[in-house]
Amino acid sequence: MTRLSMKTIKQLNEKDLKSKVQETRTELAKLRIDGSKGTLRKESGKLKPLRHDIARMLTRLNELRREK
């Protein structure tokens, strides 16, 4: 999964954002499992950007909820 810019995130609707958050959390969980097994070498730099993407998406979801 590529990094999502805030511009891209703002174009998504609430339903799409929720599904993207779920996908990203699943990917993050898989990477964390690989890290605990010791098989996470090349992808170790993906953890922090994924966490930041999730935070940005959740921020946008909260903004959408406050607008309602």
N, C-alpha and C positions, 0 to 999 in steps of 0.2 A: 504494500500500500504506500502511495506517495504522500508526502506532507500536504496537508490542506491549508490553503491560505484563508484568512478571515474573509476575504472577498468571496471566495468560493463557498464558504460556510454560510455566509449571509444570503446566498442565492437559494439555498436549500429550504424546503418547508419543514414543518415540525416532524412529520412522519418520516421523511428521509433522514433527518438529523438523528432521530431515535435509532433507526436501523444502522446508520453509520457508527454511532456510539457503540452499539452492540457488537458490530463487526470488529471495530478497533479494540474493544475490550477483550474479545475472543483472541485476536492476534497477540495482544499483550500477554494474555495468560499463557498462550503457547510458548512465547519467547521466554517467559519467566520459568516455565517448566524446563525448557531446554537449558536455561542457565543453572537451574538447580541440579540438573543431571551432569552438567559440565560439558555439554555439547554446543554451547553458544559461543562461537568464536567470532565469525565474521559479522554477525548480526547484533553484537552487543551494543553498538551505537544506536540501535533503533528504539531502545526502551524509552529513553528520555523524550525523543520527538513524539512517540506515540502517546505518552502521558500528557504532553502539552497539547496535542491534537484533541484528546478527549476533553481536557479542561476548556479549550476554546469552544468545542461543540456544546458542552454543558452550559457554558456562559451564554451562548447564543440561545439555547433552549430557554434559559431563565429569562432572557430579554424578551423572547416571544411570549412567554407566559405573563410577564408583567404588562405587556402591551394590551392584553385582552381585558 
